[in-house]
Amino acid sequence: MFYAIYLVGVVIWILMNIGGGFGNLVNFMDSATAMFILIPCILILFCTKSLSAFGRAFLFAFGKKGGSVAEYKESLLAVKMIMQISGLFGSLGFLIGMFVSLRSLEDFSSAESLGWILLDLPVSMISLFYLLLVWILLLPIGFLLKKHVEKQ
C-alpha cells in the first residue's frame, strides 16, 4: 500500500517539476534512449530466468505476505540485478553521447565548440534521467525486500 502512495507521489513530483503536465513531458521522452536501457534489463531477466522473481518483488512491495526467505532473497537479487544493468547501460548511453559530441568537433579552442558541447550535454543526460527514474522506482522495493530478508 505504501509503495502505491510512493509511486503516485513520484509521478506527481516529476510532472510538477517538469512544469505543465503531460504536454511538456513529451519533450523529455526519448524512446531510443529508454529502449537502450530497458531492453538489456528485460533480456537479462529472461536469460537468467528471474522474471518471476522480479514480478514477485512488486507483489511484495504492494503488500503480499507469506513469502519464504528464499523467495525474498531471489526477488532482492533480481531487483539489484536490474538496478546494476540499468546503471551500466544508462552510464554507457551518457558516455557514448558525450563521446560522439566531442568527436564531432573539429576545433576545441573556439567558443562555438564549447557552445555545441553545452547544447549536447542535456541530450546526453537524458539517459541518466532514465537511469535515475529506474532507480527511484526500484530502490524502495530493494529496501523492503532487504528488511524482510534480514528480519527472517
C-alpha positions in Angstrom: 0.0 0.0 0.0 2.8 2.4 0.9 4.6 1.7 -2.3 1.5 2.7 -4.3 1.4 6.0 -2.5 5.1 6.4 -3.2 4.5 5.7 -6.9 1.7 8.3 -7.1 3.9 10.8 -5.3 6.9 10.2 -7.6 4.7 10.7 -10.7 3.1 13.9 -9.3 6.6 15.2 -8.3 8.0 14.5 -11.8 5.1 16.1 -13.6 5.1 19.2 -11.3 8.8 19.7 -11.7 8.8 19.4 -15.4 6.2 22.1 -15.5 2.9 21.9 -17.0 1.9 18.2 -17.0 1.9 15.9 -19.9 2.4 18.5 -22.7 5.9 19.2 -21.5 6.6 15.6 -20.6 6.7 14.7 -24.2 9.7 17.0 -24.7 11.7 14.8 -22.3 10.7 11.4 -23.8 13.3 9.7 -26.0 12.1 6.2 -26.9 15.5 5.1 -28.3 17.3 6.0 -25.1 14.6 4.3 -23.0 14.9 1.2 -25.0 18.7 1.3 -24.8 18.2 0.9 -21.0 15.1 -1.2 -20.8 15.8 -3.9 -23.4 19.0 -5.1 -21.7 17.1 -5.2 -18.4 14.3 -7.3 -19.9 16.8 -9.6 -21.7 18.8 -10.2 -18.5 15.6 -11.1 -16.7 14.7 -13.6 -19.4 18.2 -15.1 -19.8 18.6 -15.6 -16.0 15.0 -16.8 -15.6 14.5 -14.1 -13.0 11.3 -12.5 -14.5 9.0 -14.2 -12.0 11.2 -13.2 -9.1 11.2 -9.6 -10.3 7.4 -9.7 -10.6 7.2 -11.2 -7.1 9.2 -8.2 -5.8 6.4 -5.9 -6.9 3.8 -8.1 -5.3 5.8 -8.0 -2.1 6.0 -4.2 -2.4 2.3 -3.9 -2.8 1.7 -5.9 0.4 1.7 -9.6 -0.5 2.7 -11.5 2.6 3.7 -15.1 3.3 6.7 -15.5 1.1 9.6 -17.7 2.0 13.1 -16.3 2.8 14.4 -17.9 -0.5 11.7 -16.0 -2.5 12.6 -12.7 -0.8 16.3 -13.3 -1.5 15.6 -14.2 -5.1 13.5 -11.1 -5.6 16.1 -8.9 -3.9 18.8 -10.3 -6.3 16.6 -9.7 -9.3 15.9 -6.1 -8.2 19.7 -5.5 -7.6 20.5 -7.0 -11.0 18.1 -4.7 -12.8 19.5 -1.7 -10.9 23.0 -2.6 -11.9 22.2 -3.3 -15.5 20.2 0.0 -15.8 23.1 1.8 -14.2 25.6 0.3 -16.6 23.6 1.0 -19.7 22.5 4.4 -18.6 26.0 5.5 -17.9 27.1 3.9 -21.2 24.5 5.9 -23.1 25.7 9.1 -21.5 29.3 8.3 -22.3 28.5 7.4 -25.9 26.5 10.6 -26.4 29.3 12.8 -25.0 32.0 10.9 -27.0 30.0 11.5 -30.2 29.6 15.1 -29.3 33.3 15.6 -28.6 34.3 13.7 -31.7 32.2 15.8 -34.0 34.1 18.9 -33.0 37.0 19.9 -35.2 38.4 22.7 -33.1 38.3 22.7 -29.3 39.8 26.2 -28.9 36.8 28.2 -30.2 33.8 29.4 -28.1 31.5 27.9 -30.7 32.8 24.4 -29.9 32.1 25.0 -26.2 28.6 26.1 -27.1 28.0 22.8 -29.1 29.2 20.8 -26.1 26.9 22.6 -23.8 24.0 22.0 -26.2 24.8 18.3 -26.5 25.2 17.8 -22.7 21.4 17.9 -21.8 20.7 15.5 -24.7 23.3 13.0 -23.4 21.9 13.4 -19.9 18.5 12.0 -20.9 20.0 8.5 -20.5 21.0 9.5 -16.9 17.4 10.7 -16.4 16.0 7.3 -17.3 18.6 5.6 -15.2 17.6 7.6 -12.2 14.0 7.0 -12.9 14.5 3.2 -12.8 16.5 3.6 -9.6 13.8 5.8 -8.0 11.2 3.2 -8.7 13.2 0.2 -7.6 15.1 1.4 -4.6 12.2 1.3 -2.1 11.4 -2.3 -3.3 15.1 -3.2 -2.6 14.9 -1.7 0.9 11.6 -3.5 1.7 13.0 -6.9 0.5 16.2 -6.4 2.4 14.2 -5.7 5.5 12.2 -8.9 5.1 15.4 -10.9 4.4 17.2 -9.6 7.5 14.1 -10.0 9.7 13.7 -13.7 9.0 
